[in-house]
Amino acid sequence: MAFGFFKSGMGKPRGFSHQYIYVNERKEKLDKMEDAAKREMGILPEKEVKPEDIRGKFVEGTTHLKRRKESGRKPVHLGIFILLLLALCYIWYVLSTGRWTL
């Protein structure tokens, strides 16, 4: 009575592919290519690099930072680490000297 739990040919689950409804990626890509070509030919002025364009690109590229930004959580692991280190140093001091006061 295996009930099909231990079949050797279970296979993989069906994959998921999300297709955007309101976004035309092909058109956006063609528009960017067209603008780049016009800039090379000199029809359009050179695009200025602004810090606002660059800011946040690294966070968008990584999944764990993107999730942290969406949740609004602050990284507190460094503060906890420092407190634990201080507590361990105090315990070591108490055990080595036998005194409870500094």
Secondary structure as a PSIPRED ss2 file (coil, helix, strand):
# PSIPRED VFORMAT (PSIPRED V4.0)

   1 M C   1.000  0.000  0.000
   2 A C   1.000  0.000  0.000
   3 F C   1.000  0.000  0.000
   4 G C   1.000  0.000  0.000
   5 F C   1.000  0.000  0.000
   6 F C   1.000  0.000  0.000
   7 K C   1.000  0.000  0.000
   8 S C   1.000  0.000  0.000
   9 G C   1.000  0.000  0.000
  10 M C   1.000  0.000  0.000
  11 G C   1.000  0.000  0.000
  12 K C   1.000  0.000  0.000
  13 P C   1.000  0.000  0.000
  14 R C   1.000  0.000  0.000
  15 G C   1.000  0.000  0.000
  16 F C   1.000  0.000  0.000
  17 S C   1.000  0.000  0.000
  18 H C   1.000  0.000  0.000
  19 Q C   1.000  0.000  0.000
  20 Y C   1.000  0.000  0.000
  21 I C   1.000  0.000  0.000
  22 Y C   1.000  0.000  0.000
  23 V C   1.000  0.000  0.000
  24 N C   1.000  0.000  0.000
  25 E H   0.000  1.000  0.000
  26 R H   0.000  1.000  0.000
  27 K H   0.000  1.000  0.000
  28 E H   0.000  1.000  0.000
  29 K H   0.000  1.000  0.000
  30 L H   0.000  1.000  0.000
  31 D H   0.000  1.000  0.000
  32 K H   0.000  1.000  0.000
  33 M H   0.000  1.000  0.000
  34 E H   0.000  1.000  0.000
  35 D H   0.000  1.000  0.000
  36 A H   0.000  1.000  0.000
  37 A H   0.000  1.000  0.000
  38 K H   0.000  1.000  0.000
  39 R H   0.000  1.000  0.000
  40 E H   0.000  1.000  0.000
  41 M H   0.000  1.000  0.000
  42 G C   1.000  0.000  0.000
  43 I C   1.000  0.000  0.000
  44 L C   1.000  0.000  0.000
  45 P C   1.000  0.000  0.000
  46 E C   1.000  0.000  0.000
  47 K C   1.000  0.000  0.000
  48 E C   1.000  0.000  0.000
  49 V C   1.000  0.000  0.000
  50 K C   1.000  0.000  0.000
  51 P H   0.000  1.000  0.000
  52 E H   0.000  1.000  0.000
  53 D H   0.000  1.000  0.000
  54 I H   0.000  1.000  0.000
  55 R C   1.000  0.000  0.000
  56 G C   1.000  0.000  0.000
  57 K H   0.000  1.000  0.000
  58 F H   0.000  1.000  0.000
  59 V H   0.000  1.000  0.000
  60 E H   0.000  1.000  0.000
  61 G H   0.000  1.000  0.000
  62 T C   1.000  0.000  0.000
  63 T H   0.000  1.000  0.000
  64 H H   0.000  1.000  0.000
  65 L H   0.000  1.000  0.000
  66 K H   0.000  1.000  0.000
  67 R H   0.000  1.000  0.000
  68 R H   0.000  1.000  0.000
  69 K H   0.000  1.000  0.000
  70 E H   0.000  1.000  0.000
  71 S H   0.000  1.000  0.000
  72 G C   1.000  0.000  0.000
  73 R C   1.000  0.000  0.000
  74 K C   1.000  0.000  0.000
  75 P C   1.000  0.000  0.000
  76 V C   1.000  0.000  0.000
  77 H H   0.000  1.000  0.000
  78 L H   0.000  1.000  0.000
  79 G H   0.000  1.000  0.000
  80 I H   0.000  1.000  0.000
  81 F H   0.000  1.000  0.000
  82 I H   0.000  1.000  0.000
  83 L H   0.000  1.000  0.000
  84 L H   0.000  1.000  0.000
  85 L H   0.000  1.000  0.000
  86 L H   0.000  1.000  0.000
  87 A H   0.000  1.000  0.000
  88 L H   0.000  1.000  0.000
  89 C H   0.000  1.000  0.000
  90 Y H   0.000  1.000  0.000
  91 I H   0.000  1.000  0.000
  92 W H   0.000  1.000  0.000
  93 Y H   0.000  1.000  0.000
  94 V H   0.000  1.000  0.000
  95 L H   0.000  1.000  0.000
  96 S H   0.000  1.000  0.000
  97 T H   0.000  1.000  0.000
  98 G C   1.000  0.000  0.000
  99 R C   1.000  0.000  0.000
 100 W C   1.000  0.000  0.000
 101 T C   1.000  0.000  0.000
 102 L C   1.000  0.000  0.000
